[in-house]
Amino acid sequence: MDKPGKEKIFIRDDQPSTLVLKGMGVSPGITIGKAYHYDRMDLQTPFYKLGSPSLVQEEIDRFFSALKESEEQLLNLKKKLIDSGSGMEPLYIIDVHVMILKDQRLIDLTVQNIREMSVNAEWAIRMTIEKYRGIFDKMDDEYLRDRITDIEHAGQRIINNLVGKHHVPSELPEGIIVIASDLSPADTAQLKIDKILGFAMDMGGRTSHTAIVARSMEIPAVVALGDITRLVKTNDEIIIDGSAGVVIVNPDPEVRKRYGWKKRLYEKARDDLLDYAGLLAVTKDNHRVEIGGNIEFIEEIPSAIHHGAEGIGLYRTEFIYVNRRKLPDEEEHLENYRHVVGVNGLSWSTIRTFDLGGDKFFPDQKVFHERNPQLGMRAIRFCLKEKELFKVQLRAILRTSIYGKLRIMFPMISGIEEIREAKEILEGEKRSLVARGVKLGNDIEIGIMIEIPSAVIIADRLAKEVDFFSIGTNDLIQYSLAIDRINEQVSYLYQPFHPAVIRLIKSVVDAGHNAGIRVAMCGEMAAEPVYTMILVGMGIDELSMHPLAIPRVKKIIRGITFAEAQSLFEKVLTFSFVEEIRGFVLEEMQKRFPEDFSVDDG
């Protein structure tokens, strides 16, 4: 398999140059729009349109005032360094920054941005820095290229002084395509997703946070592009083909026209699949598979129902903790969960207790600095360490149970001790609520995520402790194959078709069924139609996925028999290599569903 992010094809030499980048498509669809170069300092740079022409001069005056203040700060710093007897190197750097502040071209460009774009001074200087970055990136001399950092630092000083004197909450432009090295959960929580048309990332994989958010919000995305942040500037025109994993920068008119046509075709095909959304996932010989939706925000529930989710198979609760000065209390938790449980159109809702740590986050006062956070203090480990924090969430979940069918799911269970301790804490909170006269529902199911190899090995024992399993393939594959799934250097090794992965999943299904409990899958593998026949053939009871994938998965299930799926799975078990399994399964899917599968799938 080719590694993404390595292929760059320059189409034209005229300006602006058209550039085609090949990465990994992680959220399907085609979008066309303007690039927005994001870094974590962006949200500290306010953006707003000036309401009237009379405000333009006022904004220019603000800019000159900040320039003067920035120069005075640097000169004062220089005097202190001289008095302290520091060497010449820091003095030289300060002199360079002072020269930048006096550069007439920089000043003229910024004033021009304020006048012509009618934007605030902070954003105008940011656009000037972007202009300089584009010029410096084209320089052959590496030393000169690196001098852009001096301009960026001087520009940031101006912005800091502007913000400190006249802060306005940051606001992103409408209809942007976000270009970034990577996005953390905290980043995406701060971005206004409804203003974003697409994502293009240097790093990432199919199960990276950006990929999951993009799919759940039906936003085209391509990751593992290598160095798109170096090659693309804010306001470049961008085409993203999230199905093919292609990003086209500054397309010529013919290419743009062609992709506009492909975009319309894709949207029609997507709308046609919606015919399957309201149907049950039942095979031709009457084998039933329940279909759930994975969500991170309560705002995603209408989309989940619209695309055919029968219930919520996974509600990730980490985002309740985002961007807060203090921890959410019990009532805030309850207010969120009330919008998830008992919703008209959903038969059940699975609330996963918070999985904080690893590539997630938690409030500053709970941050741990770890060498390998994915294997550190996260998920159930963190909950059992911070019991009072855990109890707040559990009480709110229990109080929600009166509104509808509720499932509580504990993540990252590795052994019997953890699930028993978690259940004991849950029961203690339940007794406490009942003693206070709080009404609770009678139909609460307790389950665990199976995402660690140790849990697979003792799945027969764990099955006696809970009402259901849910297989989290994202981490299970990562830990089983010893790869970092968000590292673009090894993301190509993330292989759900690996014989070991398939056998691990099957052993969990068998252990659950032998104990009389249901087995679901809520990892990203459930959302990929190329795996659907294998999973049905294993006997999985429930598949839960991002809502956009549901209609296509239902179409696959309704187009096969359970006997055919079992036969295909048995054949898969005879192969020893990933490519053998992929080739065989993809060939079978192409024969059965030629309109849905191509040689690039899988």
C-alpha positions in Angstrom: 0.0 0.0 0.0 1.3 3.5 -0.9 2.0 5.8 2.0 -0.1 9.0 1.8 1.2 12.4 1.9 4.2 11.8 -0.4 2.8 12.6 -3.9 2.9 16.2 -5.1 2.1 17.0 -8.7 2.6 20.5 -10.0 0.2 21.1 -12.9 1.1 24.6 -14.0 4.0 27.1 -13.7 2.0 30.3 -14.0 0.8 32.2 -10.9 -0.8 31.2 -8.8 0.5 27.7 -9.3 -2.0 24.8 -9.3 -0.8 22.1 -7.0 -2.3 18.6 -6.4 -1.6 16.9 -3.1 -2.4 13.2 -2.4 -3.2 12.2 1.2 -5.7 10.0 3.0 -9.4 10.7 2.5 -11.1 10.3 5.9 -14.4 12.0 5.3 -16.1 11.7 1.9 -17.5 14.4 -0.2 -16.2 17.3 -2.4 -16.0 20.9 -1.3 -14.6 24.1 -2.9 -13.6 27.2 -0.9 -10.9 29.4 0.5 -8.1 28.1 2.6 -7.7 29.3 6.2 -4.3 28.6 7.7 -5.0 27.7 11.3 -2.6 27.5 14.2 -3.3 27.7 17.9 -2.6 31.4 18.0 -5.4 32.1 15.6 -8.1 32.2 18.2 -6.1 34.9 20.0 -6.3 37.0 16.9 -9.7 38.7 16.7 -11.4 39.0 13.3 -14.3 41.3 12.6 -15.6 43.4 9.8 -15.7 47.2 10.3 -19.3 48.3 10.5 -18.9 51.6 8.6 -16.2 53.5 6.5 -15.8 56.0 9.4 -14.2 53.2 11.5 -11.4 52.6 9.0 -9.3 55.5 10.0 -9.9 54.7 13.7 -8.5 51.2 13.0 -5.5 52.6 11.2 -4.8 54.8 14.2 -5.0 51.8 16.4 -2.5 50.0 14.3 0.0 52.9 14.4 -0.4 53.2 18.1 0.4 49.5 18.6 3.4 49.9 16.3 4.7 52.7 18.5 4.0 50.7 21.7 5.8 47.6 20.3 8.9 49.7 19.4 9.0 51.2 22.8 8.8 47.8 24.5 11.7 46.5 22.4 13.8 49.6 23.1 13.2 49.3 26.8 14.1 45.6 26.7 17.3 46.5 24.8 18.3 49.0 27.5 17.7 46.5 30.3 19.9 43.9 28.5 22.7 46.5 28.0 22.5 47.4 31.7 22.7 43.8 32.7 25.8 43.2 30.5 24.2 40.6 28.1 26.0 39.7 25.0 25.5 41.1 21.5 23.3 38.3 20.1 20.0 39.2 21.9 20.7 42.9 21.1 21.0 42.0 17.4 17.7 40.2 17.4 15.9 43.1 19.1 17.4 45.5 16.5 16.1 43.2 13.7 12.6 43.3 15.2 12.7 47.1 15.5 13.7 47.3 11.9 10.7 45.1 10.9 8.4 47.4 12.8 9.7 50.3 10.8 9.5 48.5 7.5 7.4 50.7 5.2 6.3 47.8 3.0 4.9 46.0 6.1 3.1 49.2 7.3 1.7 49.9 3.8 0.4 46.4 3.3 -1.3 46.4 6.7 -3.0 49.8 6.1 -4.0 48.5 2.7 -5.6 45.4 4.2 -7.6 47.6 6.7 -8.8 49.9 3.9 -9.6 47.3 1.2 -10.9 44.4 3.3 -12.5 46.6 5.9 -11.2 44.4 8.7 -9.8 45.1 12.2 -6.1 45.9 12.6 -5.2 42.6 14.3 -6.5 40.6 11.3 -4.9 43.1 8.9 -1.4 42.5 10.4 -2.0 38.8 10.4 -2.8 38.9 6.6 0.4 40.9 6.1 2.4 38.2 7.9 0.8 35.6 5.6 1.9 37.6 2.6 5.5 37.7 3.8 5.4 33.9 4.6 4.5 33.2 1.0 7.4 35.3 -0.2 9.9 33.8 2.2 8.8 30.2 1.4 9.9 30.7 -2.2 13.5 31.6 -1.2 16.2 29.1 -2.1 18.4 30.1 0.8 17.4 28.2 3.9 18.8 30.9 6.2 16.7 33.6 4.6 13.6 31.3 4.6 14.0 30.9 8.3 13.9 34.7 8.9 10.1 34.6 8.5 10.1 33.7 12.2 11.4 37.2 13.0 8.6 38.8 11.1 6.1 36.5 12.8 7.4 37.3 16.3 7.3 41.1 15.5 3.8 40.8 14.1 2.6 38.8 17.1 3.9 41.6 19.4 1.8 44.1 17.5 -1.2 41.8 17.7 -0.7 41.3 21.4 -0.7 45.1 22.0 -3.8 45.6 19.8 -5.7 42.8 21.6 -4.7 44.1 25.0 -6.0 47.5 24.3 -9.1 46.6 22.3 -10.1 43.0 22.6 -13.0 41.7 20.6 -14.0 38.0 20.7 -12.5 36.0 17.8 -14.7 35.1 14.9 -13.8 33.0 11.9 -14.7 34.0 8.4 -17.6 32.2 6.7 -17.1 29.2 4.4 -13.5 28.3 5.1 -11.4 25.2 4.5 -9.1 24.7 7.6 -5.5 24.0 6.8 -3.5 22.8 9.8 -0.8 20.5 11.0 -3.3 18.7 13.2 -6.3 19.6 15.4 -6.7 18.5 19.0 -10.1 18.0 20.5 -9.8 21.3 22.3 -9.1 23.0 18.9 -12.2 21.6 17.2 -14.3 22.5 20.2 -13.3 26.1 19.8 -13.8 26.2 16.1 -17.2 27.0 14.9 -17.8 23.9 12.8 -20.8 25.3 11.0 -18.5 27.8 9.2 -16.1 25.1 8.0 -16.4 23.6 4.5 -13.5 21.1 4.8 -10.3 20.0 6.5 -6.8 19.4 5.1 -4.2 18.3 7.6 -0.4 17.6 7.6 -0.9 14.6 9.9 -3.6 12.2 11.0 -5.2 8.9 10.0 -8.7 7.4 9.6 -9.3 7.3 13.4 -7.6 10.6 14.3 -9.8 13.1 16.1 -10.1 15.4 13.0 -11.3 12.5 10.9 -13.9 11.4 13.4 -15.3 15.0 13.9 -15.3 15.6 10.1 -17.3 12.4 9.4 -19.7 13.1 12.2 -20.4 16.6 10.8 -20.4 15.5 7.2 -17.4 17.7 6.3 -15.0 16.5 3.6 -11.5 15.9 5.0 -8.1 14.8 3.8 -5.3 14.1 6.3 -1.6 12.8 6.1 -0.8 15.4 3.5 2.7 15.8 4.8 3.4 19.6 4.5 0.2 21.3 3.2 0.7 24.0 5.9 3.9 25.0 4.2 2.5 24.9 0.7 -0.8 26.6 1.2 -1.6 30.2 2.3 -4.7 31.7 3.7 -7.1 32.7 0.9 -5.7 30.2 -1.6 -8.6 28.5 -3.4 -8.9 24.9 -2.5 -10.7 21.8 -3.7 -11.0 18.9 -1.3 -12.1 15.4 -2.6 -12.5 13.5 0.7 -13.5 10.3 -1.1 -10.3 10.2 -3.3 -7.9 11.7 -0.7 -7.0 14.6 -3.1 -6.5 18.3 -2.4 -6.1 20.7 -5.3 -4.7 24.1 -4.6 -5.5 27.1 -6.9 -7.3 25.0 -9.5 -7.6 26.4 -13.1 -11.1 27.2 -14.3 -11.5 23.9 -16.2 -10.5 21.8 -13.1 -12.8 23.9 -10.9 -15.7 23.4 -13.3 -15.1 19.6 -13.5 -15.1 19.3 -9.7 -18.2 21.4 -9.4 -19.9 18.8 -11.6 -18.4 15.9 -9.5 -19.6 17.6 -6.4 -23.2 17.6 -7.7 -23.0 14.0 -8.7 -21.7 13.0 -5.3 -24.4 14.8 -3.5 -27.1 13.2 -5.7 -25.6 9.7 -5.0 -25.6 10.5 -1.3 -29.2 11.6 -1.4 -30.1 8.4 -3.2 -28.6 6.3 -0.4 -30.9 8.1 2.1 -33.7 5.9 0.8 -32.1 3.2 3.0 -31.9 5.3 6.1 -35.5 4.5 7.3 -35.2 0.8 6.7 -34.1 -1.9 9.1 -30.7 -3.6 8.7 -32.1 -7.1 7.9 -30.4 -9.6 5.6 -32.4 -11.3 2.8 -32.7 -14.4 5.1 -34.0 -12.3 8.0 -30.9 -11.9 10.2 -31.2 -8.6 12.1 -28.4 -6.2 13.0 -29.1 -3.2 15.1 -27.6 0.1 13.9 -26.6 2.9 16.2 -25.0 6.3 15.8 -21.8 7.6 17.3 -22.0 11.3 18.5 -19.8 13.8 20.4 -22.2 16.7 20.5 -26.0 16.7 21.2 -26.4 18.8 18.1 -25.5 15.7 16.0 -28.6 13.8 17.1 -31.0 15.1 14.4 -28.4 14.0 11.8 -28.1 10.6 13.4 -31.9 10.1 13.3 -32.1 11.5 9.7 -29.5 9.0 8.5 -31.2 6.0 10.1 -29.7 5.5 13.6 -32.0 3.3 15.7 -30.2 4.4 18.9 -27.1 6.1 20.1 -24.4 3.4 20.3 -21.7 5.8 21.6 -22.1 9.2 23.2 -18.6 10.6 23.9 -18.9 12.8 26.9 -15.4 14.4 26.9 -16.6 17.6 25.2 -18.6 18.6 28.3 -15.2 19.5 29.8 -13.9 21.7 27.0 -12.8 25.3 27.4 -14.0 25.6 31.0 -12.5 27.6 33.9 -14.1 25.1 36.3 -15.4 21.6 36.1 -19.0 21.0 35.1 -21.3 20.2 38.0 -24.0 17.5 38.2 -26.7 19.7 36.8 -24.7 20.6 33.7 -24.1 17.0 33.0 -27.8 16.2 33.5 -28.8 19.0 31.1 -26.6 17.4 28.4 -27.7 13.9 28.9 -31.4 14.8 28.9 -31.0 15.7 25.3 -29.6 12.3 24.5 -31.8 9.8 26.4 -35.4 9.3 25.5 -35.3 11.3 22.3 -38.2 10.7 19.9 -36.9 8.4 17.2 -34.2 6.7 19.3 -34.8 3.4 20.9 -31.8 3.5 23.3 -28.8 5.7 24.2 -25.3 4.6 25.3 -23.4 7.1 27.4 -19.7 6.4 27.7 -18.2 7.7 30.9 -15.5 10.3 30.0 -12.3 9.1 28.3 -10.0 11.9 29.3 -6.2 11.7 28.7 -4.3 10.3 25.8 -5.2 12.4 22.8 -8.1 13.9 24.8 -7.9 16.6 27.4 -9.2 17.7 30.7 -9.3 20.9 32.7 -6.0 22.5 33.5 -6.1 21.5 37.1 -6.2 17.9 36.2 -3.5 17.8 33.5 -0.8 15.2 33.8 2.4 15.5 31.8 3.2 11.9 30.6 5.8 10.5 28.2 3.2 8.2 26.6 -0.3 9.5 27.4 -2.1 6.9 25.3 -0.8 4.3 27.7 -1.1 6.5 30.7 -3.6 8.0 33.1 -6.7 8.0 31.0 -10.3 6.8 30.7 -11.4 4.4 33.5 -8.0 4.7 35.2 -8.4 8.4 35.6 -12.0 8.0 36.7 -11.0 5.5 39.4 -8.2 7.8 40.6 -10.4 10.9 40.6 -13.5 9.3 42.2 -15.3 12.4 43.2 -15.2 13.7 39.6 -16.4 10.3 38.4 -19.3 10.2 40.9 -20.6 13.6 39.6 -20.9 12.2 36.2 -22.4 8.9 37.3 -25.1 10.6 39.4 -26.2 12.7 36.4 -26.3 9.7 34.1 -28.4 7.7 36.7 -30.8 10.6 37.0 -31.2 10.6 33.3 -32.4 7.0 33.3 -36.0 8.0 34.0 -36.2 9.6 30.5 -35.7 6.5 28.4 -33.6 3.3 27.8 -30.1 4.0 29.0 -26.8 2.1 28.7 -23.8 3.1 30.7 -20.4 2.1 29.1 -17.0 2.2 30.8 -14.0 2.7 28.5 -10.6 1.1 28.4 -11.3 -1.7 30.8 -8.2 -4.0 31.1 -9.3 -6.4 33.9 -11.9 -7.6 36.3 -10.7 -5.4 39.1 -11.5 -2.2 37.2 -15.1 -3.1 36.1 -15.9 -4.3 39.6 -14.7 -1.1 41.2 -16.5 1.0 38.7 -19.8 -1.0 39.3 -19.3 -0.6 43.0 -19.0 3.1 42.8 -22.0 3.2 40.4 -24.1 1.1 42.9 -23.1 3.4 45.7 -24.3 6.5 43.9 -27.5 4.7 43.0 -28.2 3.9 46.6 -27.4 7.5 47.6 -29.9 8.9 45.0 -32.6 6.5 46.0 -32.1 7.4 49.7 -32.7 11.0 48.7 -35.9 10.1 47.0 -34.6 10.6 43.5 -36.5 8.5 40.9 -34.4 6.3 38.7 -35.2 4.1 35.6 -35.4 0.3 36.0 -33.9 -0.5 32.6 -30.2 0.5 32.9 -27.7 -1.7 31.2 -24.0 -1.7 32.1 -21.4 -2.4 29.4 -17.7 -2.0 28.7 -15.5 -1.0 25.7 -13.3 -3.9 24.6 -10.3 -2.0 23.2 -7.3 -3.5 25.0 -5.8 -6.9 24.1 -5.9 -8.0 27.8 -9.7 -7.5 27.8 -10.0 -9.7 24.7 -8.0 -12.5 26.4 -10.3 -12.5 29.4 -13.5 -11.6 27.6 -15.2 -14.8 28.8 -14.7 -13.6 32.4 -15.6 -10.0 31.7 -18.8 -11.1 30.0 -20.1 -12.4 33.4 -19.8 -8.9 34.9 -21.7 -6.8 32.3 -24.8 -6.7 30.1 -23.1 -5.9 26.8 -19.7 -5.5 25.1 -18.9 -2.7 22.6 -15.7 -3.3 20.6 -13.7 -0.1 20.1 -11.6 -1.1 17.1 -9.7 2.2 17.0 -7.6 1.5 20.1 -7.9 -2.3 19.8 -6.1 -2.3 16.5 -3.6 0.3 17.6 -2.6 -1.6 20.7 -2.7 -5.0 19.1 -0.5 -4.0 16.1 1.7 -1.7 18.2 1.2 1.4 16.0 0.3 5.0 16.7 -2.8 5.5 14.6 -2.4 9.2 14.4 1.3 9.0 13.3 1.2 9.5 9.5 4.6 7.7 9.3 3.0 4.4 10.3 -0.7 4.9 9.7 -0.6 2.7 6.7 0.1 -0.2 9.1 -3.3 0.4 10.7 -5.0 -2.6 9.1 -8.5 -3.9 10.2 -7.9 -6.7 7.6 -5.0 -8.0 9.6 -5.7 -11.7 10.4 -4.9 -11.1 14.1 -7.4 -8.3 14.3 -10.2 -10.4 12.7 -9.5 -13.3 15.1 -9.5 -10.9 18.1 -12.9 -9.5 17.2 -14.4 -12.9 16.6 -13.2 -14.2 19.9 -14.9 -11.3 21.7 -18.2 -12.0 19.8 -18.0 -15.7 20.8 -17.2 -14.9 24.4 -20.1 -12.5 24.6 -22.6 -14.8 23.0 -21.5 -17.8 25.1 -22.3 -15.7 28.2 -25.6 -14.6 26.8 -24.8 -10.9 26.2 -25.0 -8.8 23.1 -21.9 -7.6 21.3 -21.7 -4.3 19.5 -19.0 -2.5 17.6 -18.6 1.3 17.9 -15.1 1.7 16.4 -14.5 3.2 12.9 -14.3 -0.3 11.4 -18.1 -0.5 11.8 -18.6 2.5 9.5 -16.6 1.1 6.5 -18.9 -0.9 4.2 -16.0 -3.0 2.9 -15.9 -4.7 6.4 -19.7 -5.1 6.7 -20.0 -8.7 5.4 -17.2 -9.9 7.6 -18.7 -8.3 10.7 -22.2 -9.7 9.9 -20.7 -13.1 9.3 -19.0 -13.0 12.7 -22.4 -12.5 14.3 -22.0 -9.0 15.7 -25.4 -7.9 17.1 -25.0 -4.1 16.7 -22.9 -1.8 14.5 -22.6 1.8 15.7 -21.0 4.5 13.5 -20.9 8.1 12.4 -24.3 8.9 11.0 -23.2 9.6 7.4 -22.1 6.0 7.0 -25.4 4.4 8.1 -27.4 4.3 4.9 -24.7 2.7 2.9 -24.1 0.0 5.6 -27.8 -0.7 5.7 -27.8 -1.1 1.9 -25.0 -3.7 2.2 -26.7 -5.7 4.9 -30.1 -5.7 3.1 -28.3 -6.9 -0.1 -26.8 -10.1 1.4 -27.9 -13.2 3.3 -26.5 -14.1 6.6 -25.4 -17.5 5.2 -23.4 -15.6 2.5 -21.7 -13.4 5.1 -20.8 -16.5 7.2 -19.4 -18.2 4.2 -17.3 -15.2 3.3 -16.0 -14.9 6.9 -15.0 -18.6 7.0 -13.0 -18.1 3.8 -11.3 -15.0 5.3 -10.1 -17.2 8.2 -8.1 -19.3 5.7 -5.8 -16.4 4.6 -2.6 -15.4 6.3 -1.8 -12.0 4.7 -3.5 -8.6 4.8 -3.4 -8.2 1.0 -5.0 -11.6 0.5 -7.9 -10.8 2.7 -8.3 -7.3 1.3 -8.2 -8.5 -2.3 -10.7 -11.3 -1.7 -13.2 -9.2 0.2 -13.0 -6.3 -2.1 -13.5 -8.5 -5.2 -16.6 -10.0 -3.5 -18.0 -6.6 -2.7 -17.4 -5.3 -6.2 -19.3 -8.3 -7.6 -22.3 -7.8 -5.3 -22.3 -4.0 -5.2 -20.5 -2.7 -8.3 -22.0 0.8 -7.9 -20.7 1.2 -4.4 -17.1 -0.2 -4.6 -14.1 0.5 -6.7 -10.6 -0.7 -6.8 -9.6 2.2 -4.5 -11.9 1.0 -1.6 -10.6 -0.9 1.4 
